[in-house]
Each structure stands twice: as C-alpha cells, then as structure tokens.
Amino acid sequence: LQKRSVVSSFIFKFDGTPDGQPKVALFRRSEKVSTYRNYLAPISGSIEPSDVSPLAAAWREIAEETALDPSSLTFLRHGKSYTFADPSVGREWAIYPFAFALKAPTAETESRIAIDWEHTSWAWHDPPSVTDDPPFHGVPRLAESLHRVWFENDLGPSAGAILSSGLRSLAADNVSGARQMAGSALRILRETVVAFSPCVPTEEWWSVVRMAAWHLIKNGRESMSAAIQSALLAALSDIENRMATHPKDEKESFLPVVTKCIDDVLAQRTQSANTLSSSLTDFLVSTFPPFQSRALSLLTLSESSTITHALLHLARSGAFAKLDIHILESRPLFEGVSLTASLASANTNASEVRITIHTDASAALASHGIAAVLLGADRIASSGAVSNKTGSLPAVLSARYVTSGSTRARIVVLSDTDKIAPPGSASHAVEDGGAEPVAAAWTTSQRLRVAADSITAAAWTRNNKVEVAVRNVSFEWVPAELIDVYLTERGKWTVDDIARHAEGLKAEEERMFGAL
C-alpha cells in the first residue's frame, strides 16, 4: 500500500443558521479526482514536502479548493491524527483533521466559497448527522475525522460547550503563567467531566475523557502545553488507578471519585509552590552566606507566579537582612511592573527590601553587582533549554558579561518539573502575540502616535519598495549551557535529570493518548 499523509479540513459556521446550531460544510468530490469520486468529504489534500506543517498544508488546500483565506476563516482547533488502510484504493492514509470557522457567515461571505475542479457541489450539514454509514456516501472514516475536531458530538452539548469555552479562554490568556494555566486546564477538565453524563467507568467514557484532556493540551495555549500536559497526565493516571479498583456495580458513585482525583492534583500543586519557594531560600543562603549581613542583589523579569511566590517567601523568611531586587519591566505587557506591585504591597517582610524597575534595554546596567538572575520557566526542553518570557536571554547574557570571576552572577531557573516537555520538535513552540500590544505603548506623545499610525498602515499595505512588520514573540529559549542550576519541587536537578524525566513523559503520553 502507498502511504499518504493528508489534511482533512472541516469548515463550520456558527451564526446565521436556521436552527441556531453549528453547521459543517461537506463537498461532493468530482469525477476528476483519483479516489472516492462523488463521495462527500471535507477539504482535503496531501501534505507536500514544501509545507512547513500540516496546518500550513490545510490553509493551502483550503485556498486552492475554496478560495477562502484567513480574511474569511478562523482556525478553530486540530484533532488527533490517525492512520488507516484502504486496500480498495491501494493507500495507507495518515489523516490530520482540522476545524475552521467561517467569519461572520452571511450570504455574501458564503458566496466567496468558490470550488475548483476537485468538487462539483457543497452544502451545510448538522454535525451529528454525519455518519460513516454507507447511505451517507461519505469518504472512509469521515465521521471519525469529524469527531476528532468536533468533540461536541461525543461529549454532548453541555460538556462540549464547557470544553470549547475553556479552550478559548486558555488560548486568549496572555497574562497567566504556565503554572496558572495548568491549574485552569485542570479546573476545565473537572467542569467538563461533571457535565458529561453519565459518569460511568467504562472504556467508552474513559476514551472521551482522555480525548477531552488531549484537546486541552493541544488546543489551549501551545507554548504552555508542557505544564498543562503534566498536570492532566497526573490527574488521568489517578483516575485510571481508581477505575481499576472501583466496584463495577457502584457506577453512580464514580463522579465524586473523579472530581477528588482532580482536586488532589490541584492541592499538590499548591504544596509544590511552597516547596519551591523554600528551595530558593535554602539555595541562596548556602550559596551566598557572606550576603546575610548585607544586601543580596537579584535580577528577574516578567511575572512568573513561581518567582513571585518565592521572592515573597524569601523576604518574609528574613534569611537576608536586606534584599536588593532588580526587575525588568517586561514589555509589551509590562508584567515586571505587576511583579513589582505584588512585592511592594507585601507588609510582612522580615527583610528590608529595595526594588528597582529597569527598562528591558538596560538589562546590562541592571546586572551590575547582582548575585543571581532568577528565571521562571514556561517550558523546559529535554535538552535543558528553558523557554521563558522574551528578554530572558538578553538578561542572562548581560549578567554573564557584566559579572565575572568569583563574583559572576548565578543563573538560576526555578520551576516545577511539570514544565518539562517530552522530547521532540513540538517542545519548541513559537508564539507571536501580534502587533497590537506592542503598538499600545506608542501613545505617549503626538509625534509617537502619528509614527505608530504610519507603521500600522504600512504593515497592512502592500508596497514593493518597503515592507514593515511588527514582531512580538512572547517567549525565547535560554540554552542549557548558560544555566547554572535548576531548582525544582524535587530538589536541585541536572540536565540529565531533565532528560530522563522528559523520556518518562513521552512514554506516559503515548500510553495515555496513543491508542485514541
């Protein structure tokens, strides 16, 4: 059988439907295509070597076969890929399902759908009406591909709406750190399971719950998915263990068991924050004992909840008589300013605390005399590289350049082990926050506002002579060779410890989701 990887893109509309329910577009394949002539299908096509990703292939196929583009469509979510063989056409298919939503669906916007030679017609369908039964005359596994992106069919309206809303809230959250996002994902899973009725420990129920967790990992906030995955895998493992021992005749009592498993993981995460904070204080005391009678100078940035908690704990412990904390303002959202406010409002400090806010551009100046750079982590690769707020790498490089010898600043990463990602390219997600947050700061003078308007206009106008782009990459990588120590809730870790943990996560991920 010839192996072929293809994308299957389902286009939905959510507004303007006669019954107020979502509809999905299916297309009748023409006589000119090589397989499945006259069958109903989503927009599909092979993933080409030139496609940078399956999603890029999906956008390309949509443009070729419908003339739609990002001005008409919004990417909604992707489903778990799967494979199947069809000897009747001599193929082994690897299917990558995607869902897109038509923007502001009206007769005018729908008229933009211009099918090419691969299809003869198209129509809207109710998602629950799409089946793999022969009378429906769909391409093989059509309903299965749809179910993988449209989980509402399996969860039901109530639980499906909760999960869908939860995914949107995770994707739109540009304020919370990875630890907070993981907690949010656990609470969304809990609400989804409560609404998914009946809650019975059967294999079918278990598959749907695991798929809901998979969507929270893959379709929430990709850059934070390592922490989300670790938290959800812990909860799923606990639920799985309880399923094995739960009396088969007590199905009605299983929901409290499930919710307690999730609540226990949430409680454990709170305790790990306290352990991490103590670890930082202990490390600083053992590493910098001469500073205990004078000011200990530290540099950090952004507003990691882990770093915030740890600095508050350090100040309250009185381990050092004086703390001199330098914080980079962390544009464009100025999280460093929020961190400063949290530290400044504390009134239970045993140490004398002085806080200085610096512009991001003055990282080198802020590094003079510091003992350590404190970094949180949104993601840790199996190599030990740390993904954190953009500005982390310049801060580290500045500190290593400005300080030297016996007084060289230590680069300290403070993180839960749940930030560690399984090995593979997926651990290196790139996220661009868009131009708007950057441009929002360009309003302090009339001259700057005029310049900002000019830049914004140029960025949206095609000009063969000048091209303007505003980059706002949210996170960047700090290589492992620049990091001195990793402090976790399990103690001080090395790169080898991280690599072993990442391999274990990969195995658990495959065990929990591989067969879905």
Helices and strands as residue ranges (DSSP letters): E 2-13, E 23-29, E 40-41, E 43-46, H 54-66, E 73-78, E 82-86, G 87-89, E 91-102, H 107-110, E 119-125, G 127-129, G 134-136, H 142-149, H 152-155, H 157-172, H 178-195, H 203-218, G 222-224, H 225-245, G 251-253, H 254-287, G 289-293, E 295-301, H 305-317, E 322-328, H 335-344, E 352-358, G 360-362, H 363-366, E 372-375, E 379-380, E 386-389, H 392-402, G 405-407, E 410-414, G 417-419, G 425-427, H 435-439, H 446-459, E 475-478, G 480-482, E 485-488, E 491-493, H 495-513
